[in-house]
Amino acid sequence: MRVVILAGHETTANTLSWMLLELSRHPEMQAKLREEIRSVEDAFHARGDSHYTSADLNSMPYLNAVMKETLRFHPVVISIQREAAKEDVLPLSTPITTTSGDVLTELPIPKGTKITAPIGVFGEDADVFDPERWLDSRVKKTTSVGVIGNLACIGWKFAMVELQAFIFELVGNFEFLPTNESQEIRREAALVMVPTLAGEVEKGAQLRLGIRAVSKEEAW
């Protein structure tokens, strides 16, 4: 049960929180996403359906770009642990100099070594939240989110549909606005990365945003 709650609930819930924070900070992105939502709503109503399908969600390039950019910019899992199954050598992209003056270009990895690898953002403009990177040539198209080589999260597809549906409904019905408190949000490691308010970490996860209802006719 602990695995289900931590892996299946906290990761998705906190990713949604970070996504809403970034959309509140970038109103032009939020407006563009809402316009895409209105377009999909018109499409499924035109074919006689009362609600969208998972195929509709997967056909939304900007929604999925926002979701992937949030996962890149705000990874909720801060590290992964691995154990070397055999002796190996790890090449270094940049040489390091030891305290004795030796210059190392690679590191020996004995069999059984336990390695904790941090998960971080990537790209030349890694410090910029930009969903467009997933729509142009800056990011190569590789395997799906949640799949690494021959390994995959058992619930990755469900989590993706859950995030897509939440964003579709929330952004389609509400506008999320920054507040004075949202400017003081910090990332706090608590098994997963959660939003906390500077000076109020002891109160746990907090994300104070302004919310305004929008009409179905409203996009921009």
Accessible surface in RSA format (square Angstrom, percent):
REM  Atomic radii and reference values for relative SASA: ProtOr
REM  Chains: A
REM  Algorithm: Lee & Richards
REM  Probe-radius: 1.40
REM  Slices: 20
REM RES _ NUM      All-atoms   Total-Side   Main-Chain    Non-polar    All polar
REM                ABS   REL    ABS   REL    ABS   REL    ABS   REL    ABS   REL
RES MET A   1   168.29  87.2 127.17  84.2  41.13  97.9 117.10  99.6  51.19  67.8
RES ARG A   2   170.15  71.4 161.36  82.3   8.79  20.9  68.78  94.0 101.37  61.4
RES VAL A   3   114.05  75.0 110.64 100.2   3.40   8.2 113.88  99.0   0.16   0.4
RES VAL A   4   100.96  66.4  96.38  87.3   4.59  11.1 100.05  86.9   0.91   2.5
RES ILE A   5    83.84  47.7  82.56  61.5   1.27   3.1  83.84  60.4   0.00   0.0
RES LEU A   6    52.09  29.0  51.08  36.5   1.01   2.5  51.26  36.0   0.84   2.3
RES ALA A   7    61.89  56.9  44.50  68.7  17.39  39.5  49.70  70.0  12.19  32.3
RES GLY A   8    44.29  54.6   0.00   N/A  44.29  54.6  31.62  86.8  12.67  28.4
RES HIS A   9   103.22  56.4  99.44  69.1   3.78   9.7  59.60  61.4  43.62  50.8
RES GLU A  10    52.37  30.1  52.37  39.6   0.00   0.0   7.16  13.8  45.21  36.9
RES THR A  11    27.29  19.4  26.64  27.0   0.65   1.5  22.94  30.8   4.35   6.6
RES THR A  12    10.54   7.5   7.75   7.9   2.79   6.6   8.44  11.3   2.10   3.2
RES ALA A  13    38.09  35.0  29.24  45.1   8.85  20.1  35.20  49.6   2.89   7.7
RES ASN A  14    10.01   6.9   9.62   9.3   0.39   0.9   0.68   1.6   9.33   9.0
RES THR A  15     2.76   2.0   2.76   2.8   0.00   0.0   0.31   0.4   2.45   3.7
RES LEU A  16    25.10  14.0  25.10  18.0   0.00   0.0  25.10  17.6   0.00   0.0
RES SER A  17    27.96  23.6  26.41  35.2   1.55   3.6   1.55   3.3  26.41  37.0
RES TRP A  18     2.83   1.1   2.83   1.4   0.00   0.0   2.83   1.5   0.00   0.0
RES MET A  19     1.38   0.7   1.37   0.9   0.00   0.0   0.14   0.1   1.24   1.6
RES LEU A  20    19.10  10.6  19.10  13.7   0.00   0.0  19.10  13.4   0.00   0.0
RES LEU A  21     1.04   0.6   1.04   0.7   0.00   0.0   1.04   0.7   0.00   0.0
RES GLU A  22     3.41   2.0   3.41   2.6   0.00   0.0   0.00   0.0   3.41   2.8
RES LEU A  23     0.02   0.0   0.01   0.0   0.01   0.0   0.02   0.0   0.00   0.0
RES SER A  24     1.44   1.2   0.00   0.0   1.44   3.3   0.01   0.0   1.44   2.0
RES ARG A  25    91.95  38.6  66.12  33.7  25.83  61.5  28.16  38.5  63.78  38.7
RES HIS A  26    44.78  24.5  44.35  30.8   0.43   1.1  22.81  23.5  21.97  25.6
RES PRO A  27    81.84  59.6  77.56  70.7   4.28  15.6  78.31  64.7   3.53  21.9
RES GLU A  28    99.13  56.9  89.98  68.1   9.15  21.8  68.60 132.7  30.53  24.9
RES MET A  29    24.68  12.8  23.46  15.5   1.22   2.9  24.65  21.0   0.03   0.0
RES GLN A  30     3.38   1.9   3.38   2.5   0.00   0.0   1.59   3.4   1.80   1.4
RES ALA A  31    13.80  12.7  13.64  21.1   0.16   0.4  13.64  19.2   0.16   0.4
RES LYS A  32    77.99  38.0  77.35  47.5   0.64   1.5  50.47  45.4  27.51  29.3
RES LEU A  33     0.01   0.0   0.01   0.0   0.00   0.0   0.01   0.0   0.00   0.0
RES ARG A  34    10.66   4.5  10.66   5.4   0.00   0.0   0.00   0.0  10.66   6.5
RES GLU A  35    75.78  43.5  74.73  56.5   1.05   2.5  24.38  47.2  51.40  42.0
RES GLU A  36    29.09  16.7  23.39  17.7   5.70  13.6  22.61  43.7   6.48   5.3
RES ILE A  37     0.00   0.0   0.00   0.0   0.00   0.0   0.00   0.0   0.00   0.0
RES ARG A  38    22.06   9.3  21.80  11.1   0.25   0.6  21.94  30.0   0.12   0.1
RES SER A  39    68.28  57.7  60.15  80.3   8.12  18.7  26.68  56.8  41.60  58.3
RES VAL A  40    18.75  12.3  17.28  15.6   1.47   3.5  18.68  16.2   0.06   0.2
RES GLU A  41    15.26   8.8  15.26  11.5   0.00   0.0   6.28  12.2   8.98   7.3
RES ASP A  42    97.98  68.6  90.78  90.4   7.19  17.0  29.59  69.6  68.39  68.2
RES ALA A  43    53.52  49.2  41.54  64.1  11.99  27.3  48.96  68.9   4.57  12.1
RES PHE A  44     7.63   3.8   7.61   4.7   0.02   0.1   7.61   4.6   0.02   0.1
RES HIS A  45   106.46  58.2  89.03  61.9  17.43  44.6  63.54  65.5  42.91  49.9
RES ALA A  46    91.65  84.3  47.32  73.0  44.33 100.8  60.54  85.3  31.11  82.4
RES ARG A  47   117.89  49.5  79.68  40.6  38.21  91.0  66.87  91.4  51.02  30.9
RES GLY A  48    67.99  83.9   0.00   N/A  67.99  83.9  34.96  95.9  33.04  74.0
RES ASP A  49    56.61  39.7  49.00  48.8   7.61  18.0  11.79  27.7  44.82  44.7
RES SER A  50   103.22  87.2  79.17 105.7  24.04  55.4  50.22 106.9  53.00  74.3
RES HIS A  51    99.82  54.6  94.82  65.9   5.00  12.8  66.64  68.7  33.18  38.6
RES TYR A  52    28.11  13.1  16.20   9.2  11.91  31.0  10.88   8.2  17.23  21.2
RES THR A  53    62.13  44.2  56.17  56.9   5.95  14.2  59.02  79.3   3.11   4.7
RES SER A  54    60.67  51.3  52.32  69.8   8.35  19.2  19.26  41.0  41.41  58.0
RES ALA A  55    69.38  63.8  59.14  91.3  10.24  23.3  64.34  90.6   5.04  13.4
RES ASP A  56    16.80  11.8  16.06  16.0   0.74   1.8   0.74   1.7  16.06  16.0
RES LEU A  57     2.76   1.5   2.76   2.0   0.00   0.0   2.76   1.9   0.00   0.0
RES ASN A  58    90.71  62.6  66.35  64.1  24.36  58.7  24.88  59.9  65.83  63.6
RES SER A  59    75.48  63.8  47.29  63.1  28.19  64.9  47.84 101.9  27.64  38.7
RES MET A  60     0.81   0.4   0.07   0.0   0.73   1.7   0.81   0.7   0.00   0.0
RES PRO A  61    79.87  58.2  69.52  63.4  10.35  37.6  78.55  64.9   1.31   8.1
RES TYR A  62     9.51   4.4   9.45   5.4   0.06   0.2   5.97   4.5   3.54   4.4
RES LEU A  63     2.14   1.2   1.48   1.1   0.66   1.7   1.48   1.0   0.66   1.8
RES ASN A  64    22.94  15.8  22.93  22.2   0.01   0.0  15.32  36.9   7.62   7.4
RES ALA A  65     1.71   1.6   0.06   0.1   1.66   3.8   1.13   1.6   0.59   1.6
RES VAL A  66     0.21   0.1   0.21   0.2   0.00   0.0   0.21   0.2   0.00   0.0
RES MET A  67     6.77   3.5   6.77   4.5   0.00   0.0   6.33   5.4   0.43   0.6
RES LYS A  68    71.98  35.1  69.94  42.9   2.04   4.9  16.14  14.5  55.84  59.5
RES GLU A  69     0.00   0.0   0.00   0.0   0.00   0.0   0.00   0.0   0.00   0.0
RES THR A  70     0.00   0.0   0.00   0.0   0.00   0.0   0.00   0.0   0.00   0.0
RES LEU A  71    43.54  24.2  35.50  25.4   8.03  20.2  35.76  25.1   7.77  20.9
RES ARG A  72    12.02   5.0   1.81   0.9  10.22  24.3  10.75  14.7   1.27   0.8
RES PHE A  73    46.92  23.5  37.83  23.4   9.09  23.7  37.83  22.9   9.09  26.0
RES HIS A  74    10.39   5.7  10.39   7.2   0.00   0.0  10.30  10.6   0.08   0.1
RES PRO A  75    18.35  13.4  15.63  14.3   2.71   9.9  18.33  15.1   0.01   0.1
RES VAL A  76    10.55   6.9   9.29   8.4   1.25   3.0   9.29   8.1   1.25   3.4
RES VAL A  77    61.00  40.1  60.02  54.3   0.98   2.4  60.02  52.2   0.98   2.7
RES ILE A  78    67.54  38.4  61.24  45.6   6.30  15.2  62.63  45.1   4.91  13.3
RES SER A  79    25.88  21.9  18.34  24.5   7.55  17.4   7.01  14.9  18.87  26.4
RES ILE A  80    60.78  34.6  57.78  43.0   3.00   7.2  60.67  43.7   0.11   0.3
RES GLN A  81   112.19  62.7  98.50  72.0  13.69  32.6  52.23 111.2  59.96  45.5
RES ARG A  82   125.31  52.6 116.59  59.4   8.72  20.8  65.00  88.8  60.31  36.6
RES GLU A  83   103.63  59.5  78.91  59.7  24.72  58.9  24.19  46.8  79.44  64.9
RES ALA A  84    17.52  16.1   4.91   7.6  12.61  28.7  15.30  21.5   2.22   5.9
RES ALA A  85    89.04  81.9  64.07  98.9  24.98  56.8  73.38 103.3  15.66  41.5
RES LYS A  86   145.09  70.8 143.17  87.8   1.92   4.6  86.01  77.4  59.08  62.9
RES GLU A  87   138.22  79.4 119.32  90.3  18.90  45.0  32.88  63.6 105.34  86.0
RES ASP A  88    79.09  55.4  73.08  72.7   6.01  14.2  16.28  38.3  62.81  62.6
RES VAL A  89    73.23  48.2  60.86  55.1  12.37  29.8  61.08  53.1  12.15  32.9
RES LEU A  90    89.29  49.7  88.22  63.1   1.08   2.7  89.29  62.7   0.00   0.0
RES PRO A  91    99.85  72.8  87.74  80.0  12.12  44.1  87.75  72.5  12.10  75.2
RES LEU A  92    42.35  23.6  23.60  16.9  18.75  47.1  25.79  18.1  16.56  44.6
RES SER A  93   122.43 103.5  75.72 101.1  46.70 107.6  58.00 123.5  64.43  90.3
RES THR A  94    94.03  66.9  89.07  90.3   4.96  11.8  61.86  83.1  32.17  48.6
RES PRO A  95    72.80  53.1  57.99  52.9  14.81  53.8  58.19  48.0  14.60  90.8
RES ILE A  96    82.89  47.2  78.44  58.4   4.45  10.7  82.89  59.7   0.00   0.0
RES THR A  97    95.16  67.7  63.55  64.4  31.60  75.3  40.66  54.6  54.50  82.4
RES THR A  98    46.73  33.2  32.95  33.4  13.78  32.8  41.06  55.2   5.67   8.6
RES THR A  99   157.14 111.8 114.79 116.4  42.35 100.9  94.09 126.4  63.05  95.3
RES SER A 100    88.63  74.9  49.32  65.8  39.31  90.6  53.83 114.6  34.81  48.8
RES GLY A 101    48.04  59.2   0.00   N/A  48.04  59.2  28.23  77.5  19.82  44.4
RES ASP A 102    84.67  59.3  80.52  80.1   4.15   9.8  17.01  40.0  67.65  67.5
RES VAL A 103    95.89  63.1  69.01  62.5  26.88  64.8  69.01  60.0  26.88  72.9
RES LEU A 104    58.68  32.7  57.30  41.0   1.38   3.5  58.68  41.2   0.00   0.0
RES THR A 105    82.35  58.6  74.93  76.0   7.42  17.7  49.62  66.7  32.73  49.5
RES GLU A 106    91.22  52.4  87.07  65.9   4.16   9.9  17.61  34.1  73.62  60.1
RES LEU A 107    57.93  32.3  57.93  41.4   0.00   0.0  57.93  40.7   0.00   0.0
RES PRO A 108   101.41  73.9  91.12  83.1  10.29  37.4  91.36  75.4  10.06  62.5
RES ILE A 109    24.88  14.2  24.78  18.5   0.09   0.2  24.82  17.9   0.06   0.2
RES PRO A 110    78.81  57.4  77.28  70.4   1.53   5.6  78.52  64.8   0.29   1.8
RES LYS A 111   152.20  74.3 128.36  78.8  23.84  56.8  70.76  63.7  81.43  86.7
RES GLY A 112    31.66  39.0   0.00   N/A  31.66  39.0  20.11  55.2  11.55  25.9
RES THR A 113    44.22  31.5  35.41  35.9   8.81  21.0  37.70  50.6   6.52   9.9
RES LYS A 114   162.38  79.2 134.95  82.8  27.42  65.3 101.12  91.0  61.26  65.3
RES ILE A 115    65.95  37.5  61.15  45.6   4.80  11.6  64.37  46.4   1.57   4.3
RES THR A 116    88.26  62.8  64.22  65.1  24.04  57.3  39.74  53.4  48.52  73.4
RES ALA A 117    36.93  34.0  35.28  54.4   1.65   3.7  36.93  52.0   0.00   0.0
RES PRO A 118   114.81  83.7  96.22  87.7  18.59  67.6  96.44  79.6  18.37 114.1
RES ILE A 119    68.33  38.9  52.92  39.4  15.41  37.2  56.24  40.5  12.10  32.8
RES GLY A 120    53.12  65.5   0.00   N/A  53.12  65.5  29.76  81.7  23.35  52.3
RES VAL A 121    63.23  41.6  40.94  37.1  22.30  53.7  40.94  35.6  22.30  60.5
RES PHE A 122   103.51  51.8  97.76  60.6   5.75  15.0 103.51  62.8   0.00   0.0
RES GLY A 123    45.41  56.0   0.00   N/A  45.41  56.0  24.07  66.1  21.34  47.8
RES GLU A 124   191.12 109.7 145.75 110.3  45.37 108.0  68.98 133.4 122.15  99.7
RES ASP A 125    45.90  32.2  43.09  42.9   2.81   6.6  29.04  68.3  16.86  16.8
RES ALA A 126    20.32  18.7  18.68  28.8   1.64   3.7  18.68  26.3   1.64   4.3
RES ASP A 127   120.30  84.3  96.34  95.9  23.96  56.7  44.93 105.7  75.37  75.2
RES VAL A 128    72.30  47.6  69.43  62.9   2.87   6.9  72.30  62.8   0.00   0.0
RES PHE A 129     8.52   4.3   2.26   1.4   6.26  16.3   2.26   1.4   6.26  17.9
RES ASP A 130    26.30  18.4  26.30  26.2   0.00   0.0   5.26  12.4  21.04  21.0
RES PRO A 131     0.22   0.2   0.22   0.2   0.00   0.0   0.22   0.2   0.00   0.0
RES GLU A 132    59.95  34.4  59.95  45.4   0.00   0.0  35.76  69.2  24.19  19.8
RES ARG A 133     4.87   2.0   4.87   2.5   0.00   0.0   0.07   0.1   4.80   2.9
RES TRP A 134    60.96  24.5  40.14  19.4  20.83  48.9  40.71  21.7  20.26  32.9
RES LEU A 135    80.24  44.7  43.09  30.8  37.15  93.4  47.87  33.6  32.36  87.1
RES ASP A 136    69.21  48.5  48.70  48.5  20.52  48.5  44.26 104.2  24.95  24.9
RES SER A 137   110.99  93.8  81.18 108.3  29.81  68.7  54.98 117.1  56.01  78.5
RES ARG A 138   112.79  47.4  76.40  38.9  36.39  86.6  64.22  87.8  48.57  29.4
RES VAL A 139    26.90  17.7  16.39  14.8  10.51  25.3  19.09  16.6   7.81  21.2
RES LYS A 140   174.90  85.3 160.50  98.5  14.40  34.3 109.33  98.4  65.57  69.8
RES LYS A 141   201.49  98.3 165.45 101.5  36.04  85.8 115.19 103.7  86.30  91.9
RES THR A 142   119.13  84.7  79.18  80.3  39.95  95.2  66.18  88.9  52.94  80.0
RES THR A 143    88.72  63.1  65.98  66.9  22.74  54.2  62.09  83.4  26.63  40.3
RES SER A 144    61.53  52.0  44.85  59.9  16.68  38.4  17.28  36.8  44.25  62.0
RES VAL A 145    44.54  29.3  34.77  31.5   9.77  23.5  41.99  36.5   2.55   6.9
RES GLY A 146    30.71  37.9   0.00   N/A  30.71  37.9  18.74  51.4  11.97  26.8
RES VAL A 147    36.22  23.8  28.49  25.8   7.73  18.6  28.49  24.8   7.73  21.0
RES ILE A 148   126.25  71.8 121.41  90.4   4.85  11.7 124.08  89.3   2.18   5.9
RES GLY A 149    61.59  76.0   0.00   N/A  61.59  76.0  41.36 113.5  20.23  45.3
RES ASN A 150   161.74 111.5 122.18 118.1  39.56  95.2  35.96  86.5 125.78 121.6
RES LEU A 151   116.11  64.7 113.99  81.6   2.12   5.3 115.94  81.4   0.17   0.5
RES ALA A 152    59.46  54.7  28.38  43.8  31.08  70.7  32.58  45.9  26.88  71.2
RES CYS A 153    74.62  56.4  58.26  65.0  16.36  38.4  31.00  78.6  43.62  47.0
RES ILE A 154   189.12 107.6 147.61 110.0  41.51 100.0 155.78 112.2  33.34  90.5
RES GLY A 155    29.43  36.3   0.00   N/A  29.43  36.3  26.21  71.9   3.22   7.2
RES TRP A 156    58.38  23.4  56.08  27.1   2.29   5.4  43.41  23.1  14.96  24.3
RES LYS A 157   131.32  64.1 130.49  80.1   0.83   2.0  76.65  69.0  54.68  58.2
RES PHE A 158   149.44  74.8 141.57  87.7   7.88  20.5 146.84  89.0   2.60   7.4
RES ALA A 159    23.39  21.5  23.26  35.9   0.13   0.3  23.39  32.9   0.00   0.0
RES MET A 160    23.20  12.0  23.20  15.4   0.00   0.0  23.12  19.7   0.08   0.1
RES VAL A 161    49.19  32.4  49.19  44.5   0.00   0.0  49.19  42.7   0.00   0.0
RES GLU A 162    51.28  29.4  43.79  33.1   7.49  17.8  16.35  31.6  34.92  28.5
RES LEU A 163     3.20   1.8   3.01   2.2   0.19   0.5   3.19   2.2   0.01   0.0
RES GLN A 164     4.08   2.3   3.79   2.8   0.29   0.7   0.29   0.6   3.79   2.9
RES ALA A 165    27.93  25.7  27.63  42.6   0.30   0.7  27.89  39.3   0.04   0.1
RES PHE A 166    91.80  45.9  89.70  55.6   2.10   5.5  91.56  55.5   0.24   0.7
RES ILE A 167     2.22   1.3   2.22   1.7   0.00   0.0   2.22   1.6   0.00   0.0
RES PHE A 168     5.85   2.9   5.20   3.2   0.66   1.7   5.20   3.2   0.66   1.9
RES GLU A 169    66.46  38.2  64.81  49.0   1.66   3.9  37.15  71.9  29.31  23.9
RES LEU A 170    46.03  25.6  46.03  32.9   0.00   0.0  46.03  32.3   0.00   0.0
RES VAL A 171     0.03   0.0   0.03   0.0   0.00   0.0   0.03   0.0   0.00   0.0
RES GLY A 172     0.54   0.7   0.00   N/A   0.54   0.7   0.45   1.2   0.09   0.2
RES ASN A 173    43.09  29.7  41.13  39.7   1.96   4.7  10.00  24.1  33.09  32.0
RES PHE A 174    75.70  37.9  75.70  46.9   0.00   0.0  75.70  45.9   0.00   0.0
RES GLU A 175    35.39  20.3  35.39  26.8   0.00   0.0   2.80   5.4  32.59  26.6
RES PHE A 176    10.19   5.1   8.85   5.5   1.35   3.5   8.85   5.4   1.35   3.9
RES LEU A 177    65.20  36.3  65.20  46.6   0.00   0.0  65.20  45.8   0.00   0.0
RES PRO A 178    64.60  47.1  47.42  43.2  17.18  62.5  47.54  39.2  17.06 106.1
RES THR A 179    38.80  27.6  27.95  28.3  10.86  25.9  38.45  51.6   0.35   0.5
RES ASN A 180   133.61  92.1 123.12 119.0  10.49  25.3  28.90  69.6 104.70 101.2
RES GLU A 181    66.17  38.0  63.90  48.3   2.27   5.4  16.26  31.5  49.91  40.7
RES SER A 182     0.00   0.0   0.00   0.0   0.00   0.0   0.00   0.0   0.00   0.0
RES GLN A 183   106.64  59.6  81.46  59.5  25.18  59.9  38.63  82.2  68.01  51.6
RES GLU A 184    95.49  54.8  90.54  68.5   4.95  11.8  29.97  58.0  65.52  53.5
RES ILE A 185    23.49  13.4   2.03   1.5  21.46  51.7   2.03   1.5  21.46  58.2
RES ARG A 186   109.41  45.9 103.70  52.9   5.71  13.6  32.94  45.0  76.47  46.3
RES ARG A 187    80.80  33.9  61.36  31.3  19.44  46.3  41.54  56.8  39.26  23.8
RES GLU A 188    43.01  24.7  42.00  31.8   1.01   2.4  10.45  20.2  32.56  26.6
RES ALA A 189    60.45  55.6  34.86  53.8  25.58  58.2  35.12  49.5  25.33  67.1
RES ALA A 190    56.58  52.0  36.65  56.6  19.94  45.4  46.87  66.0   9.71  25.7
RES LEU A 191   122.76  68.4  94.40  67.5  28.36  71.3 100.18  70.4  22.59  60.8
RES VAL A 192    12.02   7.9  11.93  10.8   0.09   0.2  12.02  10.4   0.00   0.0
RES MET A 193    20.53  10.6  20.53  13.6   0.00   0.0  20.29  17.2   0.25   0.3
RES VAL A 194    16.99  11.2  16.99  15.4   0.00   0.0  16.99  14.8   0.00   0.0
RES PRO A 195     3.67   2.7   3.67   3.3   0.00   0.0   3.67   3.0   0.00   0.0
RES THR A 196     2.24   1.6   2.24   2.3   0.00   0.0   2.24   3.0   0.00   0.0
RES LEU A 197    10.25   5.7  10.25   7.3   0.00   0.0  10.25   7.2   0.00   0.0
RES ALA A 198    49.63  45.6  33.30  51.4  16.33  37.1  33.97  47.8  15.66  41.5
RES GLY A 199    70.32  86.7   0.00   N/A  70.32  86.7  41.46 113.8  28.86  64.6
RES GLU A 200    40.63  23.3  40.63  30.7   0.00   0.0  11.34  21.9  29.30  23.9
RES VAL A 201    53.17  35.0  46.36  42.0   6.81  16.4  46.36  40.3   6.81  18.5
RES GLU A 202   141.28  81.1  99.15  75.0  42.13 100.3  75.22 145.5  66.07  53.9
RES LYS A 203   130.71  63.8  96.85  59.4  33.86  80.6  67.06  60.4  63.65  67.8
RES GLY A 204    32.03  39.5   0.00   N/A  32.03  39.5  31.85  87.4   0.19   0.4
RES ALA A 205    66.49  61.1  35.95  55.5  30.54  69.5  36.16  50.9  30.33  80.3
RES GLN A 206    30.46  17.0  22.33  16.3   8.13  19.4  22.06  47.0   8.40   6.4
RES LEU A 207    45.87  25.5  15.85  11.3  30.02  75.5  15.85  11.1  30.02  80.8
RES ARG A 208    91.90  38.6  86.17  43.9   5.72  13.6  45.43  62.1  46.47  28.2
RES LEU A 209    31.03  17.3   8.22   5.9  22.81  57.3   8.22   5.8  22.81  61.4
RES GLY A 210    20.38  25.1   0.00   N/A  20.38  25.1  20.38  55.9   0.00   0.0
RES ILE A 211   110.88  63.1  74.61  55.6  36.27  87.4  74.61  53.7  36.27  98.4
RES ARG A 212   103.67  43.5  99.52  50.7   4.16   9.9  59.35  81.1  44.32  26.9
RES ALA A 213    72.51  66.7  54.96  84.8  17.55  39.9  55.11  77.6  17.40  46.1
RES VAL A 214    15.34  10.1   0.47   0.4  14.87  35.8   2.79   2.4  12.55  34.0
RES SER A 215    57.97  49.0  44.31  59.1  13.66  31.5  44.89  95.6  13.08  18.3
RES LYS A 216   107.19  52.3  96.56  59.2  10.63  25.3  83.50  75.2  23.69  25.2
RES GLU A 217   155.10  89.0 121.02  91.6  34.08  81.1  73.30 141.8  81.80  66.8
RES GLU A 218    49.97  28.7  43.84  33.2   6.14  14.6  23.53  45.5  26.44  21.6
RES ALA A 219    18.94  17.4  14.64  22.6   4.30   9.8  14.64  20.6   4.30  11.4
RES TRP A 220   175.61  70.5 126.52  61.2  49.09 115.3 143.45  76.5  32.16  52.2
END  Absolute sums over single chains surface
CHAIN  1 A    13478.8      10787.7       2691.1       8543.6       4935.2
END  Absolute sums over all chains
TOTAL         13478.8      10787.7       2691.1       8543.6       4935.2
